[in-house]
């Protein structure tokens, strides 16, 4: 075999702060990157055009980073179980490196790729990279995975955090013979979203790539993180990091992100600033909580964590679901959030909770319908985070106080007091009195005059119905 090794990129689209890429680079071998256009993923029915467009932009930036480092990133198209071993064999690579994933599909795929590579006597090297802690490293006193966030946070936060990893990628040009060999397994140019069949993507609200993610992190840590505890719940305020897509695709390393928070904490001037930083660090812990939950409880990807929810009598009205999707429920905060999602591919986290509660507790529609719609639209759609958030909102997930019902009017009054966010995304309400928007005291005539729909359900009635249904399934458990 040659002195060449492959690094298989998936949700780690960067060169910097990469544990596996650093390990590959330390071998003294030439390191060539590869990304497989996985049609089994892209052919699914829960893929967002915005997410695909963002991913392709990240891959374009990554290919340029490889070029500037004196190496290259190859693209192959098809089933990774076939393509990765074929590419390794074609280039007579002695090893393939990649990072572990928590998702059930990814783990099954990786096992099959491992088997195929081992049959060819090609070495496999794998590492945990996308989390600060290996999912098996944070356990209860009984050595069990956590199912409640608070004790997970205390344990997770008490553990020392790894520093960012330095990667010195060696210059790794392919030989003429290797280039010729690639004609046996044609590599492809990076396709466009349209070439992959995604033609309805709106303009990206986030610039893809490592440099953009680093700039966003620096901006957040200098401008907003100190006020995060106070501002994070107000959708009209630019108080969140907007780093979720970068973390989803790994254009920035989680160790780099954590190091930035500790630097910000060291420079904090008062308790308010320190509280803001700690609160955002807790959000990073929530991300890891949901990741480790998916790893330890893969059945979450298919259904509820709480057994009694497997028989929950959802109403599942398709007309009401369409109204929710289109932002035409007659509840201004809900409609504003859904329109933001549809037009931008992103939604503020507070609003994600509001619309999820409304779908499950007011419309009494299966949370999996909403989970799927989010994955079909979100630029940052991540199975673990999305599933965890939806199950939390639906009361079917890992929450010691599961029966939470958000009143959409109360939420609007608390977190959009001037209706600024609502008016931005529901422009037909721009001239309507703020109190009327926030309390729901919009007369039918007023709604008709401005072209805004009547409420499709009565919140008070529906919350009572949900509680009755919830009590019935718990009693039958």
C-alpha positions in Angstrom: 0.0 0.0 0.0 1.0 3.6 -0.5 1.8 6.2 2.1 -1.7 7.8 1.6 -4.5 7.9 4.1 -8.1 9.1 3.6 -10.0 11.3 6.0 -13.8 10.8 5.5 -15.6 14.0 6.3 -19.3 14.0 7.4 -20.5 16.5 9.9 -17.0 17.9 10.5 -16.5 20.2 7.5 -13.3 21.9 8.6 -9.6 21.3 8.9 -8.9 23.1 12.2 -9.6 21.6 15.6 -10.3 18.2 14.2 -9.2 15.2 16.4 -9.3 12.7 13.6 -7.6 14.9 11.0 -4.9 15.8 13.5 -4.3 12.1 14.2 -4.1 11.3 10.5 -1.7 14.2 9.9 0.7 13.0 12.7 1.3 9.7 10.9 3.6 11.3 8.4 1.4 10.0 5.5 -0.2 12.0 2.8 -3.7 12.9 3.9 -6.5 13.3 1.3 -10.0 14.3 2.3 -13.1 12.7 0.9 -16.8 13.6 1.1 -19.5 11.2 -0.2 -22.7 12.6 -1.6 -24.9 10.1 0.2 -28.1 9.6 -1.8 -29.7 7.6 1.0 -29.7 10.7 3.1 -30.5 13.2 0.3 -33.2 11.0 -1.1 -35.1 11.1 2.2 -38.3 13.0 2.7 -37.0 15.2 5.6 -34.3 17.1 3.9 -34.4 20.9 3.8 -33.2 22.7 0.6 -31.6 25.4 2.8 -29.6 22.8 4.7 -28.4 21.2 1.5 -27.4 24.6 0.1 -25.6 25.5 3.3 -23.8 22.2 3.4 -22.6 22.6 -0.2 -21.3 26.1 0.6 -19.4 24.6 3.5 -17.9 21.9 1.3 -16.8 24.5 -1.3 -15.0 26.4 1.5 -13.5 23.2 2.8 -12.2 22.2 -0.6 -10.5 25.6 -0.8 -9.0 25.1 2.7 -7.5 21.8 1.5 -6.1 23.4 -1.6 -4.4 26.2 0.3 -2.9 23.5 2.6 -1.4 21.7 -0.4 -3.8 18.8 -0.3 -7.2 18.2 -1.8 -10.8 17.1 -1.0 -12.3 14.5 -3.3 -16.0 14.1 -3.9 -17.7 10.8 -4.7 -21.4 10.2 -5.3 -23.4 7.2 -4.1 -23.7 4.8 -1.1 -20.7 5.3 1.2 -20.7 1.6 2.0 -19.6 1.1 -1.6 -17.9 4.4 -2.5 -15.5 4.8 0.5 -14.0 1.3 0.3 -13.8 1.6 -3.6 -11.9 4.9 -3.3 -9.6 3.5 -0.6 -8.9 0.5 -2.8 -8.4 2.5 -6.0 -5.8 4.8 -4.3 -4.3 1.9 -2.4 -4.8 3.9 0.8 -3.5 2.2 3.9 -6.0 3.7 6.3 -9.3 5.6 6.5 -10.0 8.0 9.4 -13.4 9.3 10.4 -15.3 10.6 13.4 -18.0 8.7 15.3 -21.6 9.8 15.0 -24.5 9.3 17.4 -27.4 8.8 14.8 -28.7 5.3 14.2 -28.3 5.4 10.5 -24.8 6.7 10.7 -23.7 4.0 13.1 -25.2 1.2 11.0 -23.5 2.7 7.9 -20.2 3.0 9.6 -20.3 -0.6 10.8 -20.8 -1.7 7.2 -18.0 0.5 5.9 -15.7 -0.9 8.6 -16.5 -4.4 7.5 -15.8 -3.6 3.9 -12.5 -1.9 4.6 -11.3 -4.7 6.9 -12.0 -7.2 4.2 -9.5 -5.2 2.1 -7.0 -5.1 5.0 -7.3 -1.3 5.2 -6.9 0.1 8.6 -9.8 2.1 10.3 -9.2 4.9 12.8 -12.1 6.5 14.5 -12.5 9.2 17.2 -15.1 11.2 19.0 -15.0 14.8 17.9 -18.3 16.5 17.7 -18.8 16.4 21.5 -16.7 17.7 24.3 -17.2 14.3 26.1 -17.6 10.8 24.8 -21.2 9.7 25.4 -19.9 6.8 27.5 -17.9 9.2 29.7 -20.8 11.0 31.3 -22.9 8.5 33.3 -24.9 8.3 36.5 -23.5 6.9 39.7 -25.0 3.5 38.6 -23.1 3.8 35.3 -26.3 4.5 33.4 -26.9 7.2 30.7 -28.7 10.3 32.0 -32.3 10.8 31.1 -32.7 14.1 33.0 -30.8 17.2 32.1 -30.1 18.9 35.4 -27.9 16.1 36.9 -26.3 15.6 33.5 -25.4 19.2 33.4 -23.8 19.1 36.9 -21.7 16.1 36.0 -20.9 17.3 32.5 -19.9 20.8 33.8 -17.7 19.3 36.5 -15.5 17.5 33.9 -12.4 19.2 32.5 -12.9 20.3 28.9 -10.4 19.4 26.2 -8.5 22.3 24.5 -8.8 22.9 20.7 -6.7 20.6 18.6 -3.9 21.9 16.4 -3.9 20.3 12.9 -0.9 20.6 10.7 -2.1 19.0 7.5 0.8 17.8 5.3 1.1 18.7 1.7 -0.5 15.7 0.0 -0.5 15.8 -3.8 -1.8 12.8 -5.7 0.7 11.1 -7.9 0.1 10.8 -11.7 -0.6 7.1 -11.2 -3.2 7.8 -8.5 -4.9 10.4 -10.6 -5.0 7.9 -13.5 -6.4 5.3 -11.1 -9.3 7.6 -10.2 -10.7 7.2 -13.7 -11.7 3.7 -12.6 -13.9 5.3 -9.9 -14.7 8.8 -11.2 -14.7 11.5 -8.6 -17.1 14.3 -9.2 -17.1 18.1 -9.1 -19.0 19.5 -6.2 -22.6 19.6 -7.4 -25.1 22.5 -7.0 -28.3 22.2 -5.0 -30.3 22.3 -8.2 -28.2 19.4 -9.6 -29.1 17.4 -6.5 -32.8 18.2 -7.1 -33.2 21.0 -4.5 -34.6 23.9 -6.5 -36.6 25.8 -3.9 -34.0 27.0 -1.5 -34.3 30.6 -0.4 -31.2 32.8 -0.2 -29.0 31.7 2.8 -29.3 33.8 5.9 -25.9 32.4 7.1 -22.6 32.4 5.2 -21.3 28.9 5.1 -17.8 27.8 5.9 -15.2 27.8 8.7 -14.2 31.5 8.4 -17.8 32.6 8.6 -18.4 30.4 11.7 -15.3 31.8 13.4 -16.4 35.4 12.7 -19.9 34.6 14.0 -18.5 33.1 17.2 -16.2 36.1 17.8 -19.0 38.5 17.2 -21.3 36.7 19.6 -18.7 36.5 22.3 -17.9 40.2 22.0 -21.4 41.6 21.5 -24.1 39.3 23.0 -22.9 36.5 25.2 -22.7 38.6 28.3 -26.4 39.6 27.9 -27.5 36.1 26.7 -29.3 35.2 29.9 -31.4 38.4 29.6 -31.9 38.5 25.8 -32.1 34.9 24.7 -35.9 34.6 24.9 -36.8 37.7 22.8 -37.1 36.8 19.2 -37.0 40.5 18.0 -33.6 40.9 19.6 -30.4 39.6 18.0 -29.3 37.9 21.2 -28.6 34.3 20.2 -25.4 32.9 18.7 -26.9 31.6 15.4 -24.2 29.0 15.5 -26.4 26.0 15.3 -25.9 25.3 11.6 -22.1 25.6 12.0 -22.2 23.1 14.9 -24.5 20.8 12.9 -22.1 20.6 10.0 -18.9 21.0 12.1 -17.5 24.0 10.4 -16.3 25.0 13.8 -14.9 22.7 16.5 -16.8 22.3 19.7 -13.5 22.7 21.7 -12.9 26.0 19.9 -16.4 27.1 20.9 -16.0 26.2 24.5 -12.6 27.9 24.7 -14.2 31.1 23.4 -16.7 30.9 26.2 -14.1 30.4 28.9 -12.1 33.4 27.5 -15.3 35.5 27.6 -15.9 34.4 31.2 -12.4 35.3 32.2 -12.9 38.8 30.7 -16.4 39.3 32.2 -16.8 42.4 34.3 -19.8 41.6 36.5 -22.1 38.8 37.6 -24.7 39.6 34.9 -22.1 38.9 32.2 -20.9 35.7 33.9 -24.5 34.5 34.2 -25.1 35.1 30.5 -22.0 33.1 29.6 -23.0 30.3 32.0 -26.5 30.1 30.5 -25.0 29.8 27.0 -22.7 27.1 28.2 -25.7 25.3 29.5 -27.2 25.4 26.0 -24.0 23.6 24.7 -24.7 21.1 27.4 -28.3 20.7 26.2 -26.8 19.9 22.8 -24.6 17.2 24.2 -27.5 15.9 26.4 -29.6 15.3 23.3 -26.7 13.8 21.4 -25.9 11.3 24.1 -29.6 10.5 24.5 -29.8 9.6 20.8 -26.6 7.5 21.1 -27.8 5.5 24.1 -31.5 5.4 23.2 -31.6 5.1 19.4 -35.3 4.2 19.5 -35.9 8.0 20.1 -35.5 8.5 16.3 -38.6 6.4 15.8 -40.9 7.2 18.6 -41.6 8.6 22.1 -39.3 8.1 25.1 -42.3 7.7 27.4 -44.1 4.4 26.7 -47.6 5.7 27.4 -47.2 8.2 24.5 -47.0 5.3 22.0 -50.8 5.0 22.3 -51.6 8.7 22.6 -54.9 9.5 20.7 -53.7 12.4 18.6 -56.4 14.2 16.6 -54.1 14.8 13.6 -56.3 17.1 11.6 -54.5 17.6 8.2 -56.2 20.9 7.5 -55.1 22.4 10.8 -51.6 21.0 10.2 -51.4 22.8 6.9 -52.5 26.0 8.6 -49.8 25.6 11.2 -47.2 24.9 8.5 -48.2 28.0 6.5 -48.4 30.3 9.5 -52.2 30.8 9.2 -53.5 29.6 12.6 -54.9 33.0 13.7 -52.4 33.1 16.6 -50.0 35.9 15.8 -46.8 34.6 17.6 -47.3 31.1 16.2 -47.8 32.4 12.6 -44.9 34.8 12.9 -42.5 32.0 13.9 -43.7 29.6 11.2 -43.4 32.3 8.5 -39.9 33.1 9.7 -39.1 29.4 9.3 -40.6 29.1 5.9 -38.9 32.3 4.5 -35.5 31.9 6.1 -35.0 28.3 7.1 -34.3 29.4 10.7 -36.5 30.1 13.8 -35.6 31.6 17.1 -35.4 29.0 19.9 -38.1 30.5 22.1 -40.4 30.4 19.1 -39.5 26.8 18.4 -40.9 25.9 21.8 -44.0 28.0 21.3 -45.0 26.5 17.9 -44.2 23.0 19.1 -46.4 23.4 22.1 -49.2 24.8 19.9 -49.0 21.9 17.5 -49.1 19.2 20.2 -51.1 20.8 23.0 -53.5 23.1 21.1 -54.0 21.2 17.8 -53.3 17.8 19.4 -51.2 16.7 16.4 -48.5 14.1 16.7 -45.2 15.7 17.5 -43.5 13.6 14.8 -45.4 15.6 12.1 -43.8 18.8 13.4 -40.4 17.2 13.9 -40.4 16.1 10.3 -41.6 19.5 9.0 -38.8 21.2 10.9 -36.3 18.8 9.3 -37.8 19.6 5.9 -37.2 23.4 6.4 -34.4 24.1 9.0 -31.0 25.1 7.9 -29.7 23.7 11.2 -31.9 20.6 11.3 -30.1 18.0 13.5 -31.8 14.8 14.4 -30.8 14.7 18.0 -31.5 18.4 18.9 -34.7 18.5 16.8 -36.0 15.2 18.2 -35.1 16.2 21.8 -36.8 19.6 21.5 -40.0 18.2 20.0 -40.3 15.4 22.6 -39.7 17.9 25.4 -42.5 20.1 24.0 -44.8 17.2 23.4 -44.4 15.9 26.9 -43.2 12.5 25.5 -39.5 13.0 26.2 -36.9 13.3 28.9 -38.4 15.9 31.2 -39.1 15.5 35.0 -42.0 17.9 34.6 -43.5 16.8 31.3 -46.9 18.4 31.3 -46.0 21.8 30.0 -48.4 23.9 28.0 -47.5 27.3 26.5 -50.2 29.9 26.2 -49.4 31.6 22.9 -50.9 34.9 24.1 -48.9 34.9 27.4 -45.7 34.0 25.5 -46.2 36.9 23.1 -46.9 39.3 26.0 -43.7 38.2 27.8 -41.3 37.9 24.9 -42.6 40.2 22.2 -44.0 43.0 24.3 -44.2 45.6 21.4 -45.2 43.0 18.8 -42.1 43.9 16.9 -41.3 40.3 15.9 -45.0 39.6 15.1 -45.3 42.6 12.8 -42.1 41.8 11.0 -43.3 38.3 9.9 -47.1 39.0 9.9 -47.1 42.3 8.0 -50.9 42.3 7.7 -51.0 43.2 11.4 -48.6 46.2 11.2 -51.4 48.7 11.7 -53.3 46.8 14.3 -53.2 47.9 18.0 -50.4 46.1 19.9 -52.6 45.1 22.8 -55.1 43.5 20.4 -52.3 41.5 18.8 -50.8 40.3 22.1 -54.1 39.4 23.8 -55.9 37.9 20.9 -58.7 40.5 21.2 -58.8 40.9 17.4 -62.4 41.3 16.3 -63.5 39.1 13.4 -64.2 42.3 11.4 -60.7 43.6 12.1 -59.2 40.3 11.0 -61.2 40.3 7.9 -60.2 43.9 7.0 -56.5 43.2 7.3 -56.7 39.7 5.8 -55.7 37.7 8.9 -57.5 34.5 9.8 -59.7 33.6 12.7 -58.1 31.3 15.4 -58.4 27.8 14.2 -58.9 26.5 17.7 -59.7 27.9 21.2 -56.6 27.6 23.4 -58.6 27.2 26.6 -60.7 24.4 25.3 -57.8 22.6 23.7 -55.6 22.6 26.7 -58.3 21.1 28.8 -58.8 18.4 26.1 -55.1 17.7 26.0 -54.9 17.3 29.8 -57.8 14.9 29.7 -56.2 12.8 27.0 -52.9 12.9 28.9 -54.5 11.7 32.1 -56.3 8.9 30.3 -53.1 7.5 28.7 -51.2 7.8 32.0 -53.9 6.0 33.8 -53.9 3.2 31.3 -50.1 2.8 31.5 
